[in-house]
Amino acid sequence: MTVMFDGMIPAAVMATFLLAGMVKGVVGLGLPTISLAILTVVIDMPSAMVLLLVPSFATNLWQAAAGGHALALLRRLWPFLLPAFAAVWIGAGALDRIDPSYLSALLGLLLVIYGAVGLAGPRMTLPSGRERWLGPVFGAANGVLTGMTGSFVMPGVMFLQAIGLARDQLVQAMGISFTLSTLALAAALHGNDLVSPDQALLSSLALAPALVGMVIGQRIRQGLSEHLFRRLFYAALLALGLYIIAGAGGLNL
């Protein structure tokens, strides 16, 4: 599967990553989720996953390096991070065995769940005694779903939010998790011969708008109510998820 430099696809990719970078700049996550939600409307799932690799890795590495808590977070979170990294290969192995429409529907379902949970506002908490053994469970589930859908969010972010990390630690922990997931996804996609040269080039070109968008988003964050933006963000994820599910089912909205 290849993404050719014709038609409106390159322009759509650049615009998508500009928007996704802005979202990430404001709330600290969302670049893969937003980009996949939009790109899978116009191209197939595996190709969309390849296109997000370079922008996702660069922006997540930037986020993972900032904050000053990296070593402490790695020591605490390795039981979650290690299976999250390793299990990506399991999920990616399904890309050439399962109908892409089913994978698109799964992505849509994840977006709907995450958007609905975010809008409802419940906050899950885990006692410290359960963090150690639940970490590998959440990590493995996150890795499999990352490999199958390219989305790093569910259920990993919910786990990181539940263990009581301070805000700056949470943002950096998400950056570390997303960086490792991106590396594993890139290796898994390449190992399954799903990466073509034109896709890799287009992914590299998408880095610039993603970084510009991230800087814009960080500036917007200073003047916009984060609470309001998060509600709009979750509502958008919910709507996009429903759209993808409908499209995967052959419906026209």
Buried (B, 14 or more C-beta within 10 A) or exposed (E): BEBEEEEEBBEBBBBBBBBBBBBBBBBBBBBBBBBBBBBBBBBBBBBBBBBBBBBBBBBBBBBBEEBEBBEEBEEBBBBBBBBBBBBBBBBBBBBEEEEBBEBBBBBBBBBBBBBBBBBEEEEEEBEEEEBEEBBBBBBBBBBBBBBBBBBBBBBBBBBBBBBEBEEEBBBBBBBBBBBBBBBBBBBBBBEBEBBBEEBBEBBBBBBBBBBBBBEBBBEBBEEEEEEEBBBBBBBBBBBBBBBBBBBBEEEEE
